[in-house]
Amino acid sequence: MKEPENKELVKILRERIRAGGPIPFVEFMDLVLYHPGEGYYHSKREKTGPGGDYYTSPHVHPIFGQLLARQLRQMWEILGRPAPFTLVEFGPGKGLLCSDILTYCRTQLGDFYRSLDYVLADISPAGREKQRSLLSPFLQEKKVEWLDPQGLFDRSPARIGCLLSNELIDAFPVHRVQKKDGKLWEIYVACGLDSFQEVFGPRSNPALEKYFVLYGVPLVEGQRAEVNLKALEWIERAFRVLRKGFILTIDYGFDAAELYEPSRRDGTLLCYFRHTTSSNPYERIGNQDITAHVNFTALMKKGEALGLQTVGYAEQFKFLVSLGLLQDLENLERDSPGNSDPGFLKNKLAMRNLLIPGGMGTLFKVLCQSKEVGNVDLLGFQDPFRKP
Ligand SMILES: C[S@@+](CC[C@H](N)C(=O)[O-])C[C@H]1O[C@@H](n2cnc3c(N)ncnc32)[C@H](O)[C@@H]1O
């Protein structure tokens, strides 16, 4: 059965293309995901978890947020226990990670909790209602506040603390390019008879050609790739908003050499709908998510050019193990009354999902950059398999 598309959004796209000609893919993706009112991220449809389109780590198990809380507490210590320590989470979705972090800090890390100010900054207001009900206990304590990311970047005073994101950067609109007849072309979207179609056009931004030179990864003939220029803008804005502290970015992706290797001929664009994936962004318009893997080299290099220090980069499973995931699994087994209890088994399997090679554990990476902090040895980036 053909899955539904958002007819109003399709009309808007078609009108835009008819009026001005084919649009660069980046503009198409921006409208499909973020058109105010009609875009995927502005709709009220369930996006994450069992009734949604995909799982993110906070939806796998609360241990993810608990382990992150331990890392955040160490950052607070390193910064000299500032009060407030502002934690800004960009793109919080339903607010589950915030709830897990605050719940754990309140019960286990009381000193840190008292200094913590949690700010939620999402481009889409759609999740706010869900976040407010999930976070109502913390609202009463004035522990959380909401800020529009744009307003935060434009007006807010520089902050001390940490800027955190989980699966934010992969959701930014990307340019798509392809090497053809020795030249780098950009992919545009035009109107077909009853669908959209791709056409090649000139590069809409001079940064696209330079991008591959900068990261030393020339494409081979016929190879397609995505370029996330918004990620570079984002890190620059994040740099400006942070006076002192850390930027902790968790997402799926690779370093540039691995991301753009010739075997990845079609790039990494992926669409998610009801826990199935496809590489076709022209179906289920407005009702499916579209993502591209993150180029972590680009974030690191851009950050270093700005004055950020890369303090850690690791596969997510190593980061979580360094923060105590295996120990927590052992404790769960030890404290469980019966190993066949369904609650225990569900818990254990969910925690293990964060470890599975080839899945979330290795595809996801954790990058930590710091500003005005100097050399630090963060718990999450210590070698978890080092022999004592
Ligand atoms: C894939 S979801 C991740 C949700 C959540 N972090 C999680 O792990 O479940 C991406 C989120 O980023 C938000 N987003 C996209 N672009 C953004 C931007 N420029 N600033 C803030 N949030 C943004 C989307 O609205 C969405 O809530």
The ligand as an SDF file (V2000), in Angstrom:
LIG
                    3D

 27 29  0  0  0  0  0  0  0  0999 V2000
   16.1650   12.8890   15.5810 C   0  0  0  0  0  0  0  0  0  0  0  0
   15.3690   13.9600   16.6890 S   0  0  0  0  0  0  0  0  0  0  0  0
   16.2580   13.5770   18.1670 C   0  0  0  0  0  0  0  0  0  0  0  0
   15.4150   13.6960   19.4120 C   0  0  0  0  0  0  0  0  0  0  0  0
   16.0980   13.4390   20.7550 C   0  0  0  0  0  0  0  0  0  0  0  0
   17.3560   14.1280   20.8930 N   0  0  0  0  0  0  0  0  0  0  0  0
   16.3010   11.9740   21.0300 C   0  0  0  0  0  0  0  0  0  0  0  0
   17.4560   11.5540   21.1520 O   0  0  0  0  0  0  0  0  0  0  0  0
   15.3040   11.2360   21.1460 O   0  0  0  0  0  0  0  0  0  0  0  0
   16.0230   15.5290   16.1960 C   0  0  0  0  0  0  0  0  0  0  0  0
   15.5080   16.7060   16.9840 C   0  0  0  0  0  0  0  0  0  0  0  0
   16.2760   17.8680   16.6490 O   0  0  0  0  0  0  0  0  0  0  0  0
   15.4040   18.9900   16.4680 C   0  0  0  0  0  0  0  0  0  0  0  0
   16.1140   19.9890   15.6520 N   0  0  0  0  0  0  0  0  0  0  0  0
   16.4020   19.9590   14.3530 C   0  0  0  0  0  0  0  0  0  0  0  0
   17.1060   21.0440   13.9780 N   0  0  0  0  0  0  0  0  0  0  0  0
   17.3150   21.7730   15.1030 C   0  0  0  0  0  0  0  0  0  0  0  0
   18.0060   22.9840   15.3830 C   0  0  0  0  0  0  0  0  0  0  0  0
   18.6310   23.6750   14.4310 N   0  0  0  0  0  0  0  0  0  0  0  0
   18.0140   23.4280   16.6520 N   0  0  0  0  0  0  0  0  0  0  0  0
   17.3840   22.7370   17.6440 C   0  0  0  0  0  0  0  0  0  0  0  0
   16.7050   21.5850   17.4260 N   0  0  0  0  0  0  0  0  0  0  0  0
   16.6760   21.1120   16.1760 C   0  0  0  0  0  0  0  0  0  0  0  0
   14.1670   18.3630   15.8530 C   0  0  0  0  0  0  0  0  0  0  0  0
   13.0250   19.1870   15.9830 O   0  0  0  0  0  0  0  0  0  0  0  0
   14.0580   17.0670   16.6960 C   0  0  0  0  0  0  0  0  0  0  0  0
   13.3830   17.2750   17.9040 O   0  0  0  0  0  0  0  0  0  0  0  0
  1  2  1  0
  2  3  1  0
  2 10  1  0
  3  4  1  0
  4  5  1  0
  5  6  1  0
  5  7  1  0
  7  8  2  0
  7  9  1  0
 10 11  1  0
 11 12  1  0
 11 26  1  0
 12 13  1  0
 13 14  1  0
 13 24  1  0
 14 15  1  0
 14 23  1  0
 15 16  2  0
 16 17  1  0
 17 18  1  0
 17 23  2  0
 18 19  1  0
 18 20  2  0
 20 21  1  0
 21 22  2  0
 22 23  1  0
 24 25  1  0
 24 26  1  0
 26 27  1  0
M  CHG  2   2   1   9  -1
M  END
$$$$
